[in-house]
Amino acid sequence: MTLTDLSNGFRDDEQRWRVQAVIHDRLADDRDPQECRFLMWFWWQLSMSYREVSMRDLSLNVSQEKLAALEALIDAIRSSHAQIDAWAAGAERAFPVVEDPGFRGSLGSES
């Protein structure tokens, strides 16, 4: 399954940005650098018409839970704008914002 058509499936830039924010803030956790790298390539793929990442890449490098979320997103993008909105709302409920413990710790060390 090719992913090069995904950038054309959004209602507008605002909808694409919301989906990208969900991926960035809730799925891409840099504590797992390999998975994060592939999720961010997918994030980029949502704005590009050339190949950044394939489904095979994702299936080999992303956890089953997140892969299922990406597959649902791809189906939504290819179905309707309303389904994209529903996916974003559901993903925001299902995945908490990734907290960077190093950043949080550095906030307490400033005097």
Phi and psi restraints in degrees (range 20) as a CNS / XPLOR table:
assign (resid 1 and name C) (resid 2 and name N)
       (resid 2 and name CA) (resid 2 and name C) 1.0 -82.8 20.0 2
assign (resid 2 and name N) (resid 2 and name CA)
       (resid 2 and name C) (resid 3 and name N) 1.0 148.6 20.0 2
assign (resid 2 and name C) (resid 3 and name N)
       (resid 3 and name CA) (resid 3 and name C) 1.0 -112.6 20.0 2
assign (resid 3 and name N) (resid 3 and name CA)
       (resid 3 and name C) (resid 4 and name N) 1.0 7.5 20.0 2
assign (resid 3 and name C) (resid 4 and name N)
       (resid 4 and name CA) (resid 4 and name C) 1.0 -74.9 20.0 2
assign (resid 4 and name N) (resid 4 and name CA)
       (resid 4 and name C) (resid 5 and name N) 1.0 -9.5 20.0 2
assign (resid 4 and name C) (resid 5 and name N)
       (resid 5 and name CA) (resid 5 and name C) 1.0 -93.3 20.0 2
assign (resid 5 and name N) (resid 5 and name CA)
       (resid 5 and name C) (resid 6 and name N) 1.0 -4.2 20.0 2
assign (resid 5 and name C) (resid 6 and name N)
       (resid 6 and name CA) (resid 6 and name C) 1.0 -63.9 20.0 2
assign (resid 6 and name N) (resid 6 and name CA)
       (resid 6 and name C) (resid 7 and name N) 1.0 -34.0 20.0 2
assign (resid 6 and name C) (resid 7 and name N)
       (resid 7 and name CA) (resid 7 and name C) 1.0 -63.3 20.0 2
assign (resid 7 and name N) (resid 7 and name CA)
       (resid 7 and name C) (resid 8 and name N) 1.0 -20.3 20.0 2
assign (resid 7 and name C) (resid 8 and name N)
       (resid 8 and name CA) (resid 8 and name C) 1.0 -87.4 20.0 2
assign (resid 8 and name N) (resid 8 and name CA)
       (resid 8 and name C) (resid 9 and name N) 1.0 -5.0 20.0 2
assign (resid 8 and name C) (resid 9 and name N)
       (resid 9 and name CA) (resid 9 and name C) 1.0 -91.4 20.0 2
assign (resid 9 and name N) (resid 9 and name CA)
       (resid 9 and name C) (resid 10 and name N) 1.0 -0.8 20.0 2
assign (resid 9 and name C) (resid 10 and name N)
       (resid 10 and name CA) (resid 10 and name C) 1.0 -93.4 20.0 2
assign (resid 10 and name N) (resid 10 and name CA)
       (resid 10 and name C) (resid 11 and name N) 1.0 150.9 20.0 2
assign (resid 10 and name C) (resid 11 and name N)
       (resid 11 and name CA) (resid 11 and name C) 1.0 -62.3 20.0 2
assign (resid 11 and name N) (resid 11 and name CA)
       (resid 11 and name C) (resid 12 and name N) 1.0 -42.6 20.0 2
assign (resid 11 and name C) (resid 12 and name N)
       (resid 12 and name CA) (resid 12 and name C) 1.0 -164.4 20.0 2
assign (resid 12 and name N) (resid 12 and name CA)
       (resid 12 and name C) (resid 13 and name N) 1.0 178.6 20.0 2
assign (resid 12 and name C) (resid 13 and name N)
       (resid 13 and name CA) (resid 13 and name C) 1.0 -62.1 20.0 2
assign (resid 13 and name N) (resid 13 and name CA)
       (resid 13 and name C) (resid 14 and name N) 1.0 -36.4 20.0 2
assign (resid 13 and name C) (resid 14 and name N)
       (resid 14 and name CA) (resid 14 and name C) 1.0 -60.7 20.0 2
assign (resid 14 and name N) (resid 14 and name CA)
       (resid 14 and name C) (resid 15 and name N) 1.0 -42.3 20.0 2
assign (resid 14 and name C) (resid 15 and name N)
       (resid 15 and name CA) (resid 15 and name C) 1.0 -65.4 20.0 2
assign (resid 15 and name N) (resid 15 and name CA)
       (resid 15 and name C) (resid 16 and name N) 1.0 -42.8 20.0 2
assign (resid 15 and name C) (resid 16 and name N)
       (resid 16 and name CA) (resid 16 and name C) 1.0 -61.2 20.0 2
assign (resid 16 and name N) (resid 16 and name CA)
       (resid 16 and name C) (resid 17 and name N) 1.0 -44.2 20.0 2
assign (resid 16 and name C) (resid 17 and name N)
       (resid 17 and name CA) (resid 17 and name C) 1.0 -62.2 20.0 2
assign (resid 17 and name N) (resid 17 and name CA)
       (resid 17 and name C) (resid 18 and name N) 1.0 -38.0 20.0 2
assign (resid 17 and name C) (resid 18 and name N)
       (resid 18 and name CA) (resid 18 and name C) 1.0 -63.8 20.0 2
assign (resid 18 and name N) (resid 18 and name CA)
       (resid 18 and name C) (resid 19 and name N) 1.0 -45.9 20.0 2
assign (resid 18 and name C) (resid 19 and name N)
       (resid 19 and name CA) (resid 19 and name C) 1.0 -62.5 20.0 2
assign (resid 19 and name N) (resid 19 and name CA)
       (resid 19 and name C) (resid 20 and name N) 1.0 -44.0 20.0 2
assign (resid 19 and name C) (resid 20 and name N)
       (resid 20 and name CA) (resid 20 and name C) 1.0 -63.3 20.0 2
assign (resid 20 and name N) (resid 20 and name CA)
       (resid 20 and name C) (resid 21 and name N) 1.0 -36.0 20.0 2
assign (resid 20 and name C) (resid 21 and name N)
       (resid 21 and name CA) (resid 21 and name C) 1.0 -64.7 20.0 2
assign (resid 21 and name N) (resid 21 and name CA)
       (resid 21 and name C) (resid 22 and name N) 1.0 -39.7 20.0 2
assign (resid 21 and name C) (resid 22 and name N)
       (resid 22 and name CA) (resid 22 and name C) 1.0 -61.7 20.0 2
assign (resid 22 and name N) (resid 22 and name CA)
       (resid 22 and name C) (resid 23 and name N) 1.0 -45.7 20.0 2
assign (resid 22 and name C) (resid 23 and name N)
       (resid 23 and name CA) (resid 23 and name C) 1.0 -63.0 20.0 2
assign (resid 23 and name N) (resid 23 and name CA)
       (resid 23 and name C) (resid 24 and name N) 1.0 -47.6 20.0 2
assign (resid 23 and name C) (resid 24 and name N)
       (resid 24 and name CA) (resid 24 and name C) 1.0 -64.9 20.0 2
assign (resid 24 and name N) (resid 24 and name CA)
       (resid 24 and name C) (resid 25 and name N) 1.0 -48.2 20.0 2
assign (resid 24 and name C) (resid 25 and name N)
       (resid 25 and name CA) (resid 25 and name C) 1.0 -84.6 20.0 2
assign (resid 25 and name N) (resid 25 and name CA)
       (resid 25 and name C) (resid 26 and name N) 1.0 -23.6 20.0 2
assign (resid 25 and name C) (resid 26 and name N)
       (resid 26 and name CA) (resid 26 and name C) 1.0 -120.5 20.0 2
assign (resid 26 and name N) (resid 26 and name CA)
       (resid 26 and name C) (resid 27 and name N) 1.0 -22.9 20.0 2
assign (resid 26 and name C) (resid 27 and name N)
       (resid 27 and name CA) (resid 27 and name C) 1.0 -108.1 20.0 2
assign (resid 27 and name N) (resid 27 and name CA)
       (resid 27 and name C) (resid 28 and name N) 1.0 -41.0 20.0 2
assign (resid 27 and name C) (resid 28 and name N)
       (resid 28 and name CA) (resid 28 and name C) 1.0 -83.6 20.0 2
assign (resid 28 and name N) (resid 28 and name CA)
       (resid 28 and name C) (resid 29 and name N) 1.0 98.2 20.0 2
assign (resid 28 and name C) (resid 29 and name N)
       (resid 29 and name CA) (resid 29 and name C) 1.0 -106.3 20.0 2
assign (resid 29 and name N) (resid 29 and name CA)
       (resid 29 and name C) (resid 30 and name N) 1.0 114.0 20.0 2
assign (resid 29 and name C) (resid 30 and name N)
       (resid 30 and name CA) (resid 30 and name C) 1.0 -72.4 20.0 2
assign (resid 30 and name N) (resid 30 and name CA)
       (resid 30 and name C) (resid 31 and name N) 1.0 -0.7 20.0 2
assign (resid 30 and name C) (resid 31 and name N)
       (resid 31 and name CA) (resid 31 and name C) 1.0 -72.9 20.0 2
assign (resid 31 and name N) (resid 31 and name CA)
       (resid 31 and name C) (resid 32 and name N) 1.0 -14.5 20.0 2
assign (resid 31 and name C) (resid 32 and name N)
       (resid 32 and name CA) (resid 32 and name C) 1.0 -120.0 20.0 2
assign (resid 32 and name N) (resid 32 and name CA)
       (resid 32 and name C) (resid 33 and name N) 1.0 83.7 20.0 2
assign (resid 32 and name C) (resid 33 and name N)
       (resid 33 and name CA) (resid 33 and name C) 1.0 -57.5 20.0 2
assign (resid 33 and name N) (resid 33 and name CA)
       (resid 33 and name C) (resid 34 and name N) 1.0 -38.8 20.0 2
assign (resid 33 and name C) (resid 34 and name N)
       (resid 34 and name CA) (resid 34 and name C) 1.0 -64.9 20.0 2
assign (resid 34 and name N) (resid 34 and name CA)
       (resid 34 and name C) (resid 35 and name N) 1.0 -50.3 20.0 2
assign (resid 34 and name C) (resid 35 and name N)
       (resid 35 and name CA) (resid 35 and name C) 1.0 -61.9 20.0 2
assign (resid 35 and name N) (resid 35 and name CA)
       (resid 35 and name C) (resid 36 and name N) 1.0 -44.5 20.0 2
assign (resid 35 and name C) (resid 36 and name N)
       (resid 36 and name CA) (resid 36 and name C) 1.0 -58.7 20.0 2
assign (resid 36 and name N) (resid 36 and name CA)
       (resid 36 and name C) (resid 37 and name N) 1.0 -43.4 20.0 2
assign (resid 36 and name C) (resid 37 and name N)
       (resid 37 and name CA) (resid 37 and name C) 1.0 -57.1 20.0 2
assign (resid 37 and name N) (resid 37 and name CA)
       (resid 37 and name C) (resid 38 and name N) 1.0 -47.1 20.0 2
assign (resid 37 and name C) (resid 38 and name N)
       (resid 38 and name CA) (resid 38 and name C) 1.0 -71.4 20.0 2
assign (resid 38 and name N) (resid 38 and name CA)
       (resid 38 and name C) (resid 39 and name N) 1.0 -35.0 20.0 2
assign (resid 38 and name C) (resid 39 and name N)
       (resid 39 and name CA) (resid 39 and name C) 1.0 -65.0 20.0 2
assign (resid 39 and name N) (resid 39 and name CA)
       (resid 39 and name C) (resid 40 and name N) 1.0 -38.1 20.0 2
assign (resid 39 and name C) (resid 40 and name N)
       (resid 40 and name CA) (resid 40 and name C) 1.0 -72.9 20.0 2
assign (resid 40 and name N) (resid 40 and name CA)
       (resid 40 and name C) (resid 41 and name N) 1.0 -31.4 20.0 2
assign (resid 40 and name C) (resid 41 and name N)
       (resid 41 and name CA) (resid 41 and name C) 1.0 -65.2 20.0 2
assign (resid 41 and name N) (resid 41 and name CA)
       (resid 41 and name C) (resid 42 and name N) 1.0 -38.4 20.0 2
assign (resid 41 and name C) (resid 42 and name N)
       (resid 42 and name CA) (resid 42 and name C) 1.0 -65.0 20.0 2
assign (resid 42 and name N) (resid 42 and name CA)
       (resid 42 and name C) (resid 43 and name N) 1.0 -43.0 20.0 2
assign (resid 42 and name C) (resid 43 and name N)
       (resid 43 and name CA) (resid 43 and name C) 1.0 -52.2 20.0 2
assign (resid 43 and name N) (resid 43 and name CA)
       (resid 43 and name C) (resid 44 and name N) 1.0 -46.4 20.0 2
assign (resid 43 and name C) (resid 44 and name N)
       (resid 44 and name CA) (resid 44 and name C) 1.0 -66.6 20.0 2
assign (resid 44 and name N) (resid 44 and name CA)
       (resid 44 and name C) (resid 45 and name N) 1.0 -38.2 20.0 2
assign (resid 44 and name C) (resid 45 and name N)
       (resid 45 and name CA) (resid 45 and name C) 1.0 -57.7 20.0 2
assign (resid 45 and name N) (resid 45 and name CA)
       (resid 45 and name C) (resid 46 and name N) 1.0 -29.1 20.0 2
assign (resid 45 and name C) (resid 46 and name N)
       (resid 46 and name CA) (resid 46 and name C) 1.0 -66.6 20.0 2
assign (resid 46 and name N) (resid 46 and name CA)
       (resid 46 and name C) (resid 47 and name N) 1.0 -14.8 20.0 2
assign (resid 46 and name C) (resid 47 and name N)
       (resid 47 and name CA) (resid 47 and name C) 1.0 -110.7 20.0 2
assign (resid 47 and name N) (resid 47 and name CA)
       (resid 47 and name C) (resid 48 and name N) 1.0 -5.7 20.0 2
assign (resid 47 and name C) (resid 48 and name N)
       (resid 48 and name CA) (resid 48 and name C) 1.0 -117.6 20.0 2
assign (resid 48 and name N) (resid 48 and name CA)
       (resid 48 and name C) (resid 49 and name N) 1.0 153.7 20.0 2
assign (resid 48 and name C) (resid 49 and name N)
       (resid 49 and name CA) (resid 49 and name C) 1.0 -102.7 20.0 2
assign (resid 49 and name N) (resid 49 and name CA)
       (resid 49 and name C) (resid 50 and name N) 1.0 4.3 20.0 2
assign (resid 49 and name C) (resid 50 and name N)
       (resid 50 and name CA) (resid 50 and name C) 1.0 -111.3 20.0 2
assign (resid 50 and name N) (resid 50 and name CA)
       (resid 50 and name C) (resid 51 and name N) 1.0 166.7 20.0 2
assign (resid 50 and name C) (resid 51 and name N)
       (resid 51 and name CA) (resid 51 and name C) 1.0 -78.2 20.0 2
assign (resid 51 and name N) (resid 51 and name CA)
       (resid 51 and name C) (resid 52 and name N) 1.0 122.2 20.0 2
assign (resid 51 and name C) (resid 52 and name N)
       (resid 52 and name CA) (resid 52 and name C) 1.0 -104.2 20.0 2
assign (resid 52 and name N) (resid 52 and name CA)
       (resid 52 and name C) (resid 53 and name N) 1.0 -38.1 20.0 2
assign (resid 52 and name C) (resid 53 and name N)
       (resid 53 and name CA) (resid 53 and name C) 1.0 -151.5 20.0 2
assign (resid 53 and name N) (resid 53 and name CA)
       (resid 53 and name C) (resid 54 and name N) 1.0 152.5 20.0 2
assign (resid 53 and name C) (resid 54 and name N)
       (resid 54 and name CA) (resid 54 and name C) 1.0 -111.9 20.0 2
assign (resid 54 and name N) (resid 54 and name CA)
       (resid 54 and name C) (resid 55 and name N) 1.0 166.4 20.0 2
assign (resid 54 and name C) (resid 55 and name N)
       (resid 55 and name CA) (resid 55 and name C) 1.0 -62.6 20.0 2
assign (resid 55 and name N) (resid 55 and name CA)
       (resid 55 and name C) (resid 56 and name N) 1.0 -34.9 20.0 2
assign (resid 55 and name C) (resid 56 and name N)
       (resid 56 and name CA) (resid 56 and name C) 1.0 -62.7 20.0 2
assign (resid 56 and name N) (resid 56 and name CA)
       (resid 56 and name C) (resid 57 and name N) 1.0 -45.4 20.0 2
assign (resid 56 and name C) (resid 57 and name N)
       (resid 57 and name CA) (resid 57 and name C) 1.0 -55.9 20.0 2
assign (resid 57 and name N) (resid 57 and name CA)
       (resid 57 and name C) (resid 58 and name N) 1.0 -47.4 20.0 2
assign (resid 57 and name C) (resid 58 and name N)
       (resid 58 and name CA) (resid 58 and name C) 1.0 -63.9 20.0 2
assign (resid 58 and name N) (resid 58 and name CA)
       (resid 58 and name C) (resid 59 and name N) 1.0 -44.5 20.0 2
assign (resid 58 and name C) (resid 59 and name N)
       (resid 59 and name CA) (resid 59 and name C) 1.0 -65.3 20.0 2
assign (resid 59 and name N) (resid 59 and name CA)
       (resid 59 and name C) (resid 60 and name N) 1.0 -26.7 20.0 2
assign (resid 59 and name C) (resid 60 and name N)
       (resid 60 and name CA) (resid 60 and name C) 1.0 -86.1 20.0 2
assign (resid 60 and name N) (resid 60 and name CA)
       (resid 60 and name C) (resid 61 and name N) 1.0 -17.4 20.0 2
assign (resid 60 and name C) (resid 61 and name N)
       (resid 61 and name CA) (resid 61 and name C) 1.0 -126.7 20.0 2
assign (resid 61 and name N) (resid 61 and name CA)
       (resid 61 and name C) (resid 62 and name N) 1.0 -3.3 20.0 2
assign (resid 61 and name C) (resid 62 and name N)
       (resid 62 and name CA) (resid 62 and name C) 1.0 -119.7 20.0 2
assign (resid 62 and name N) (resid 62 and name CA)
       (resid 62 and name C) (resid 63 and name N) 1.0 141.2 20.0 2
assign (resid 62 and name C) (resid 63 and name N)
       (resid 63 and name CA) (resid 63 and name C) 1.0 -58.0 20.0 2
assign (resid 63 and name N) (resid 63 and name CA)
       (resid 63 and name C) (resid 64 and name N) 1.0 156.3 20.0 2
assign (resid 63 and name C) (resid 64 and name N)
       (resid 64 and name CA) (resid 64 and name C) 1.0 -59.0 20.0 2
assign (resid 64 and name N) (resid 64 and name CA)
       (resid 64 and name C) (resid 65 and name N) 1.0 -41.0 20.0 2
assign (resid 64 and name C) (resid 65 and name N)
       (resid 65 and name CA) (resid 65 and name C) 1.0 -63.1 20.0 2
assign (resid 65 and name N) (resid 65 and name CA)
       (resid 65 and name C) (resid 66 and name N) 1.0 -45.5 20.0 2
assign (resid 65 and name C) (resid 66 and name N)
       (resid 66 and name CA) (resid 66 and name C) 1.0 -73.0 20.0 2
assign (resid 66 and name N) (resid 66 and name CA)
       (resid 66 and name C) (resid 67 and name N) 1.0 -35.6 20.0 2
assign (resid 66 and name C) (resid 67 and name N)
       (resid 67 and name CA) (resid 67 and name C) 1.0 -61.7 20.0 2
assign (resid 67 and name N) (resid 67 and name CA)
       (resid 67 and name C) (resid 68 and name N) 1.0 -42.4 20.0 2
assign (resid 67 and name C) (resid 68 and name N)
       (resid 68 and name CA) (resid 68 and name C) 1.0 -61.2 20.0 2
assign (resid 68 and name N) (resid 68 and name CA)
       (resid 68 and name C) (resid 69 and name N) 1.0 -39.0 20.0 2
assign (resid 68 and name C) (resid 69 and name N)
       (resid 69 and name CA) (resid 69 and name C) 1.0 -64.8 20.0 2
assign (resid 69 and name N) (resid 69 and name CA)
       (resid 69 and name C) (resid 70 and name N) 1.0 -41.9 20.0 2
assign (resid 69 and name C) (resid 70 and name N)
       (resid 70 and name CA) (resid 70 and name C) 1.0 -65.5 20.0 2
assign (resid 70 and name N) (resid 70 and name CA)
       (resid 70 and name C) (resid 71 and name N) 1.0 -41.1 20.0 2
assign (resid 70 and name C) (resid 71 and name N)
       (resid 71 and name CA) (resid 71 and name C) 1.0 -62.6 20.0 2
assign (resid 71 and name N) (resid 71 and name CA)
       (resid 71 and name C) (resid 72 and name N) 1.0 -40.6 20.0 2
assign (resid 71 and name C) (resid 72 and name N)
       (resid 72 and name CA) (resid 72 and name C) 1.0 -63.6 20.0 2
assign (resid 72 and name N) (resid 72 and name CA)
       (resid 72 and name C) (resid 73 and name N) 1.0 -39.2 20.0 2
assign (resid 72 and name C) (resid 73 and name N)
       (resid 73 and name CA) (resid 73 and name C) 1.0 -63.7 20.0 2
assign (resid 73 and name N) (resid 73 and name CA)
       (resid 73 and name C) (resid 74 and name N) 1.0 -45.7 20.0 2
assign (resid 73 and name C) (resid 74 and name N)
       (resid 74 and name CA) (resid 74 and name C) 1.0 -59.3 20.0 2
assign (resid 74 and name N) (resid 74 and name CA)
       (resid 74 and name C) (resid 75 and name N) 1.0 -44.5 20.0 2
assign (resid 74 and name C) (resid 75 and name N)
       (resid 75 and name CA) (resid 75 and name C) 1.0 -60.9 20.0 2
assign (resid 75 and name N) (resid 75 and name CA)
       (resid 75 and name C) (resid 76 and name N) 1.0 -41.2 20.0 2
assign (resid 75 and name C) (resid 76 and name N)
       (resid 76 and name CA) (resid 76 and name C) 1.0 -64.2 20.0 2
assign (resid 76 and name N) (resid 76 and name CA)
       (resid 76 and name C) (resid 77 and name N) 1.0 -44.0 20.0 2
assign (resid 76 and name C) (resid 77 and name N)
       (resid 77 and name CA) (resid 77 and name C) 1.0 -60.3 20.0 2
assign (resid 77 and name N) (resid 77 and name CA)
       (resid 77 and name C) (resid 78 and name N) 1.0 -37.1 20.0 2
assign (resid 77 and name C) (resid 78 and name N)
       (resid 78 and name CA) (resid 78 and name C) 1.0 -84.6 20.0 2
assign (resid 78 and name N) (resid 78 and name CA)
       (resid 78 and name C) (resid 79 and name N) 1.0 -2.4 20.0 2
assign (resid 78 and name C) (resid 79 and name N)
       (resid 79 and name CA) (resid 79 and name C) 1.0 -106.5 20.0 2
assign (resid 79 and name N) (resid 79 and name CA)
       (resid 79 and name C) (resid 80 and name N) 1.0 -63.2 20.0 2
assign (resid 79 and name C) (resid 80 and name N)
       (resid 80 and name CA) (resid 80 and name C) 1.0 -164.8 20.0 2
assign (resid 80 and name N) (resid 80 and name CA)
       (resid 80 and name C) (resid 81 and name N) 1.0 158.1 20.0 2
assign (resid 80 and name C) (resid 81 and name N)
       (resid 81 and name CA) (resid 81 and name C) 1.0 -64.5 20.0 2
assign (resid 81 and name N) (resid 81 and name CA)
       (resid 81 and name C) (resid 82 and name N) 1.0 -36.6 20.0 2
assign (resid 81 and name C) (resid 82 and name N)
       (resid 82 and name CA) (resid 82 and name C) 1.0 -63.3 20.0 2
assign (resid 82 and name N) (resid 82 and name CA)
       (resid 82 and name C) (resid 83 and name N) 1.0 -38.2 20.0 2
assign (resid 82 and name C) (resid 83 and name N)
       (resid 83 and name CA) (resid 83 and name C) 1.0 -69.6 20.0 2
assign (resid 83 and name N) (resid 83 and name CA)
       (resid 83 and name C) (resid 84 and name N) 1.0 -31.8 20.0 2
assign (resid 83 and name C) (resid 84 and name N)
       (resid 84 and name CA) (resid 84 and name C) 1.0 -64.2 20.0 2
assign (resid 84 and name N) (resid 84 and name CA)
       (resid 84 and name C) (resid 85 and name N) 1.0 -45.5 20.0 2
assign (resid 84 and name C) (resid 85 and name N)
       (resid 85 and name CA) (resid 85 and name C) 1.0 -60.2 20.0 2
assign (resid 85 and name N) (resid 85 and name CA)
       (resid 85 and name C) (resid 86 and name N) 1.0 -42.2 20.0 2
assign (resid 85 and name C) (resid 86 and name N)
       (resid 86 and name CA) (resid 86 and name C) 1.0 -64.5 20.0 2
assign (resid 86 and name N) (resid 86 and name CA)
       (resid 86 and name C) (resid 87 and name N) 1.0 -39.6 20.0 2
assign (resid 86 and name C) (resid 87 and name N)
       (resid 87 and name CA) (resid 87 and name C) 1.0 -61.1 20.0 2
assign (resid 87 and name N) (resid 87 and name CA)
       (resid 87 and name C) (resid 88 and name N) 1.0 -47.0 20.0 2
assign (resid 87 and name C) (resid 88 and name N)
       (resid 88 and name CA) (resid 88 and name C) 1.0 -60.1 20.0 2
assign (resid 88 and name N) (resid 88 and name CA)
       (resid 88 and name C) (resid 89 and name N) 1.0 -45.2 20.0 2
assign (resid 88 and name C) (resid 89 and name N)
       (resid 89 and name CA) (resid 89 and name C) 1.0 -63.0 20.0 2
assign (resid 89 and name N) (resid 89 and name CA)
       (resid 89 and name C) (resid 90 and name N) 1.0 -42.8 20.0 2
assign (resid 89 and name C) (resid 90 and name N)
       (resid 90 and name CA) (resid 90 and name C) 1.0 -66.5 20.0 2
assign (resid 90 and name N) (resid 90 and name CA)
       (resid 90 and name C) (resid 91 and name N) 1.0 -40.7 20.0 2
assign (resid 90 and name C) (resid 91 and name N)
       (resid 91 and name CA) (resid 91 and name C) 1.0 -67.0 20.0 2
assign (resid 91 and name N) (resid 91 and name CA)
       (resid 91 and name C) (resid 92 and name N) 1.0 -35.0 20.0 2
assign (resid 91 and name C) (resid 92 and name N)
       (resid 92 and name CA) (resid 92 and name C) 1.0 -65.4 20.0 2
assign (resid 92 and name N) (resid 92 and name CA)
       (resid 92 and name C) (resid 93 and name N) 1.0 -32.2 20.0 2
assign (resid 92 and name C) (resid 93 and name N)
       (resid 93 and name CA) (resid 93 and name C) 1.0 -76.9 20.0 2
assign (resid 93 and name N) (resid 93 and name CA)
       (resid 93 and name C) (resid 94 and name N) 1.0 -37.5 20.0 2
assign (resid 93 and name C) (resid 94 and name N)
       (resid 94 and name CA) (resid 94 and name C) 1.0 -79.9 20.0 2
assign (resid 94 and name N) (resid 94 and name CA)
       (resid 94 and name C) (resid 95 and name N) 1.0 -31.5 20.0 2
assign (resid 94 and name C) (resid 95 and name N)
       (resid 95 and name CA) (resid 95 and name C) 1.0 -119.0 20.0 2
assign (resid 95 and name N) (resid 95 and name CA)
       (resid 95 and name C) (resid 96 and name N) 1.0 121.3 20.0 2
assign (resid 95 and name C) (resid 96 and name N)
       (resid 96 and name CA) (resid 96 and name C) 1.0 -70.9 20.0 2
assign (resid 96 and name N) (resid 96 and name CA)
       (resid 96 and name C) (resid 97 and name N) 1.0 160.3 20.0 2
assign (resid 96 and name C) (resid 97 and name N)
       (resid 97 and name CA) (resid 97 and name C) 1.0 -62.9 20.0 2
assign (resid 97 and name N) (resid 97 and name CA)
       (resid 97 and name C) (resid 98 and name N) 1.0 133.5 20.0 2
assign (resid 97 and name C) (resid 98 and name N)
       (resid 98 and name CA) (resid 98 and name C) 1.0 -70.1 20.0 2
assign (resid 98 and name N) (resid 98 and name CA)
       (resid 98 and name C) (resid 99 and name N) 1.0 124.2 20.0 2
assign (resid 98 and name C) (resid 99 and name N)
       (resid 99 and name CA) (resid 99 and name C) 1.0 -98.7 20.0 2
assign (resid 99 and name N) (resid 99 and name CA)
       (resid 99 and name C) (resid 100 and name N) 1.0 132.6 20.0 2
assign (resid 99 and name C) (resid 100 and name N)
       (resid 100 and name CA) (resid 100 and name C) 1.0 -93.2 20.0 2
assign (resid 100 and name N) (resid 100 and name CA)
       (resid 100 and name C) (resid 101 and name N) 1.0 105.1 20.0 2
assign (resid 100 and name C) (resid 101 and name N)
       (resid 101 and name CA) (resid 101 and name C) 1.0 -62.9 20.0 2
assign (resid 101 and name N) (resid 101 and name CA)
       (resid 101 and name C) (resid 102 and name N) 1.0 -29.6 20.0 2
assign (resid 101 and name C) (resid 102 and name N)
       (resid 102 and name CA) (resid 102 and name C) 1.0 -66.6 20.0 2
assign (resid 102 and name N) (resid 102 and name CA)
       (resid 102 and name C) (resid 103 and name N) 1.0 -42.1 20.0 2
assign (resid 102 and name C) (resid 103 and name N)
       (resid 103 and name CA) (resid 103 and name C) 1.0 -65.3 20.0 2
assign (resid 103 and name N) (resid 103 and name CA)
       (resid 103 and name C) (resid 104 and name N) 1.0 -45.2 20.0 2
assign (resid 103 and name C) (resid 104 and name N)
       (resid 104 and name CA) (resid 104 and name C) 1.0 -60.6 20.0 2
assign (resid 104 and name N) (resid 104 and name CA)
       (resid 104 and name C) (resid 105 and name N) 1.0 -41.5 20.0 2
assign (resid 104 and name C) (resid 105 and name N)
       (resid 105 and name CA) (resid 105 and name C) 1.0 -66.1 20.0 2
assign (resid 105 and name N) (resid 105 and name CA)
       (resid 105 and name C) (resid 106 and name N) 1.0 -35.4 20.0 2
assign (resid 105 and name C) (resid 106 and name N)
       (resid 106 and name CA) (resid 106 and name C) 1.0 -70.2 20.0 2
assign (resid 106 and name N) (resid 106 and name CA)
       (resid 106 and name C) (resid 107 and name N) 1.0 -26.0 20.0 2
assign (resid 106 and name C) (resid 107 and name N)
       (resid 107 and name CA) (resid 107 and name C) 1.0 -65.2 20.0 2
assign (resid 107 and name N) (resid 107 and name CA)
       (resid 107 and name C) (resid 108 and name N) 1.0 -35.4 20.0 2
assign (resid 107 and name C) (resid 108 and name N)
       (resid 108 and name CA) (resid 108 and name C) 1.0 -79.6 20.0 2
assign (resid 108 and name N) (resid 108 and name CA)
       (resid 108 and name C) (resid 109 and name N) 1.0 -13.9 20.0 2
assign (resid 108 and name C) (resid 109 and name N)
       (resid 109 and name CA) (resid 109 and name C) 1.0 -91.4 20.0 2
assign (resid 109 and name N) (resid 109 and name CA)
       (resid 109 and name C) (resid 110 and name N) 1.0 -7.0 20.0 2
assign (resid 109 and name C) (resid 110 and name N)
       (resid 110 and name CA) (resid 110 and name C) 1.0 -81.9 20.0 2
assign (resid 110 and name N) (resid 110 and name CA)
       (resid 110 and name C) (resid 111 and name N) 1.0 140.1 20.0 2
